[in-house]
Amino acid sequence: MADADAARPADQETLVADIDRTRAELARTIDAIADRVSPRNNARRAAQRIRQRAAQLDPILAAAAAAAAAVGLAAVIWWRRRRR
């Protein structure tokens, strides 16, 4: 019986350590879930992805796309005014 009592504190220490480790893992998991579902964090991540993609664009291609958009907008405005 004395041997069983001597082994018990080690088992309790192991259990307490396992509980603490599990609690810490659960806290990290909950924090990760909260971060993923947060609208503010999702908007921040989306804006960051857009900035990264914009930084990777070729400046000449971006200028050509902007010019095409401006010409298209001017054509739509001109066409609408002409119809009136």
Secondary structure by P-SEA (a helix, b strand, c coil): caaaaaaaaaaaaaaaaaaaaaaaaaaaaaaaaaaaacaaaaaaaaaaaaaaaaaaccaaaaaaaaaaaaaaaaaaaaaaaaac
